[in-house]
Amino acid sequence: MNKDAGWAIGPNDESVTPSNDDEADAEDLYKKLEHDILPLYYENKPEWLRRMKCAITLGKYFSTHRCMEEYGEKAYRG
């Protein structure tokens, strides 16, 4: 997990298994907002901006265009 790309929601950040515990997820979200996200935004704008730029840059990888290119390459040309 790339911590510069944002914050995971859920009490177990390292797990890739979705949680069905909405209450635990909500509690974790509010905790992260209060202790991590909002303090970074209000107290360290340069770091906030750096992290947001990193997240936007990583987002371009997860696009429909890339997905279809990869699918075509692996399914038909591979």
N, C-alpha and C positions, 0 to 999 in steps of 0.2 A: 504494500500500500504506500502511495506517495503522499506523505503528510502535507506537502506543499500544495496539493491539489484541492484541499478542502477538509471537511470533517465527516467522519462516518457517523451515522445515526444508529443508535442502539448501544446497549451496555457492553457488548462484546465487539470492540472495534476490529479485532483480528479475524473474526469469523466471516466467512463468505456465505454462510447459511442464513437465509432470511428469518427474522424473528416474527412470531405471531403474537408476541406480547406487546400490544399497543401501549399499555400503561407504562411498561419499562422503557419502551422507545421514547414516549413523550417525556418521561422524567429525565432520561438521558439528554434529549434535545434541549430542554430548559436548562439543565445543568451546564451543558456546553455553551449555550448562548450566554449565560450569566458569567461563567468563569473563563471561557476561552475566546469566543467569537466577538462579543461586544467589547470586552476590554481591548482586544487587539485593534478593533476598528477605531475606538475613541482614543486610545493611548499610543498607538504606533502605526500611524497612517502609511508610512513608507513600506513597512512589512505587510500590512493589509493589501496594499496595491500590488506588491510583488507576488503575493500568494494568489490574488485574483487573476493577475496576468498569466501565471502558471496554469491555473485551472482552465482559463479560456484557451490557452495554447494546447493543453491536453484534450480539450473538448473537440478540437478539429479532427482528432483521430477517430472518434466515435461518430462517424457520419454515415448516412445512407449511401453516399457515393462510394466511400471506401469499402463499405460492406459489400456492395454489389460488385465492385472490382475484384475483391478478394474471393467472393463466391464464384464469379466467372472464371477466375484463374484456377481455383482449386477444383471446381466441378467440371469444367469443360476443357481447359487447356492443360491441366495438371496430369 
